[in-house]
Amino acid sequence: VRGVKGVFLANQKIDGKVTTLITYNKGRDWDFLNPPDIDMNGKPTNCKPPDCYLHLHLRWADNPYVSGTVHTKDTAPGLIMGAGKCMT
């Protein structure tokens, strides 16, 4: 995440599922992303931790066919834009 020092996003395969994690302290501690209460159409996501988390489509160097990426800018600290879905 450009513009916010020490904040990184990563996808990790856990129990056969790809999950997005975030760190606020340069990777010392990692947490799942909390899902939004409603989707982009205003409908409830019905996705509540710890059973469901937000997964962002991050581009992997070894897989160029993964759709989407996360957009961030140095001049907009704290703002992250990306495509994702709720995963159980």
N, C-alpha and C positions, 0 to 999 in steps of 0.2 A: 504494500500500500504506500504509494509515493506520497510524500508530504507529512507522514506521521512516522517518526522514527520508532523502530522496534516492533511495528505491527506488520505481520505477514499472514498470508492465507496459503493453505496447502490442501491438496486432496490426498487422502490416504485410504488404502483398501483395508477395511476392517470387517472380518467375518464374511468376506466375499463381496462386500458392498463398498462402493466408493463414497467417502464421507468428507465433507469440507471442515477443516479445523482453522481456528484463528489464534494467534498469539499477540499479546500486547507487550511482551518483555523479551523480545529477540529470540523466542523459541524455548525459553525455560519452561513455560507452562502453556499448554494448548487446550482449547475448549471448542465444543461444538457451536455452530451458529444457531441462534434461536430463530424459529420461523415467524413470519408475520401472522397476525390474527386473521387477515383477509387477503385474498389474492388480487391480481390486477383488475379483475372484473367485479370486485367488491363482495365476493362470496367468501364465507368462512373457510379457512384451510383445514380445520379439524386436525391440526398437527400440533401436538403438545409434547414438549420434552418430559421425561427422558425417552419416550417411545418414538419420537419423530423429530427430525432436525432439518434445517435448511441446507441444501446441497447446491453449491455454485458450479457452473460449468467452467472449469479452468482449463486452459490450453496446456497439454502435456507435450514435452519435447519429443517423446518417443511415439506419440499418437497425434498426427496432424489432422485427423478426421473428427476430433472432438469439437462439437459446435460451441461457439461463443467464447468469450473471454471476459475478464474483469477490467474495467476501465477506471483509472484513477489519475489524478494530476497533482503535481507538487503544489500548485496554487489553491487547491481545494482540499485542505486537510480535513479528514474525517468523512469525506464523501467517497463512497464506493458504489459503482454501478455495475451490475452483472446480471446474467441470466441464470436462473436456478429453478429448483423444485423442491418440494418437501419430500423427505425420504423416511420411511419407517424401517 
